[in-house]
Amino acid sequence: MSKITDLDKKIKDSIVEDRQKDYGDYQHNFTILAEMFTLVLFDSLKKRIKPHQVGHIMMALKLFRSTRGYKADNYHDLSIYNDMAFELHKKDVAKKDKV
């Protein structure tokens, strides 16, 4: 890894660690949020929202915010939500492959 990649990973890891101290485990939270989003959007949905899709929604929010002006936090969060969605989606696909 390059020094920039290492630094980027350290920044993201620090942000995730801080957020988990404040809000708890993202995997658990995304699962709960998926249920809440499913309930709120019940009449508009054909299927339940999955935890990795919560990551997609959060990325959309951060991407939208980044169009409203520069704030480094939005870009860091966008990258972190991408990593989280990636991991959760990978687990979801692996779970289906085992069935």
C-alpha positions as CSV (number, residue, x, y, z in Angstrom):
1,M,0.0,0.0,0.0
2,S,1.1,3.5,-0.6
3,K,1.5,6.1,2.1
4,I,-1.6,7.9,0.9
5,T,-3.7,4.7,0.9
6,D,-2.4,3.9,4.4
7,L,-3.3,7.4,5.6
8,D,-6.7,7.3,4.0
9,K,-7.4,3.9,5.7
10,K,-6.3,5.3,9.1
11,I,-8.6,8.3,8.7
12,K,-11.5,6.1,7.8
13,D,-10.8,3.7,10.6
14,S,-10.6,6.5,13.1
15,I,-13.9,8.0,11.9
16,V,-15.6,4.6,12.1
17,E,-14.2,4.0,15.6
18,D,-15.5,7.3,16.8
19,R,-18.9,6.8,15.2
20,Q,-19.2,3.3,16.7
21,K,-18.5,4.8,20.2
22,D,-21.3,7.2,19.7
23,Y,-23.8,5.1,17.8
24,G,-22.8,1.4,18.1
25,D,-22.0,-1.2,15.5
26,Y,-22.9,-0.2,11.9
27,Q,-24.0,-3.7,10.9
28,H,-26.5,-3.8,13.7
29,N,-27.7,-0.3,13.0
30,F,-28.0,-0.8,9.3
31,T,-30.2,-3.9,10.0
32,I,-32.5,-1.9,12.2
33,L,-32.5,1.1,9.8
34,A,-33.4,-1.4,6.9
35,E,-36.5,-2.4,9.0
36,M,-37.4,1.2,9.7
37,F,-37.0,2.3,6.1
38,T,-39.1,-0.7,5.0
39,L,-41.9,0.3,7.5
40,V,-41.8,3.9,6.4
41,L,-41.8,3.0,2.7
42,F,-44.1,0.0,3.1
43,D,-46.8,1.1,0.6
44,S,-44.2,2.0,-2.0
45,L,-42.0,-1.1,-1.8
46,K,-42.3,-4.5,-3.4
47,K,-39.5,-6.0,-1.2
48,R,-37.8,-5.4,2.2
49,I,-34.8,-3.1,2.3
50,K,-31.6,-4.9,3.0
51,P,-28.8,-3.6,5.3
52,H,-26.4,-3.0,2.4
53,Q,-29.1,-0.9,0.7
54,V,-29.1,1.4,3.8
55,G,-25.5,2.0,2.9
56,H,-26.6,3.0,-0.6
57,I,-29.1,5.4,0.8
58,M,-26.5,6.9,3.1
59,M,-24.1,7.3,0.2
60,A,-26.9,9.0,-1.8
61,L,-27.4,11.4,1.1
62,K,-23.6,12.2,1.3
63,L,-23.3,12.5,-2.4
64,F,-26.2,15.0,-2.5
65,R,-24.7,17.0,0.4
66,S,-21.4,17.2,-1.5
67,T,-23.2,18.9,-4.4
68,R,-24.2,21.7,-2.0
69,G,-20.7,22.8,-1.2
70,Y,-17.4,21.3,-0.1
71,K,-17.1,19.7,3.3
72,A,-14.4,17.0,3.6
73,D,-16.6,15.0,6.1
74,N,-19.1,14.3,3.3
75,Y,-16.5,12.7,1.2
76,H,-15.0,10.7,4.0
77,D,-18.4,9.5,5.0
78,L,-19.3,8.6,1.4
79,S,-16.2,6.5,1.2
80,I,-16.9,4.8,4.6
81,Y,-20.5,4.1,3.7
82,N,-19.2,2.5,0.4
83,D,-16.9,0.2,2.4
84,M,-19.7,-0.7,4.8
85,A,-22.2,-1.4,2.0
86,F,-19.6,-3.5,0.2
87,E,-19.0,-5.7,3.3
88,L,-22.7,-6.1,4.0
89,H,-23.6,-6.8,0.4
90,K,-20.7,-9.4,0.1
91,K,-22.1,-11.1,3.3
92,D,-25.6,-11.1,1.8
93,V,-24.4,-12.7,-1.4
94,A,-22.3,-15.3,0.5
95,K,-25.3,-16.2,2.6
96,K,-27.4,-16.8,-0.5
97,D,-24.6,-18.9,-2.1
98,K,-24.6,-21.2,1.0
99,V,-28.4,-21.9,0.6
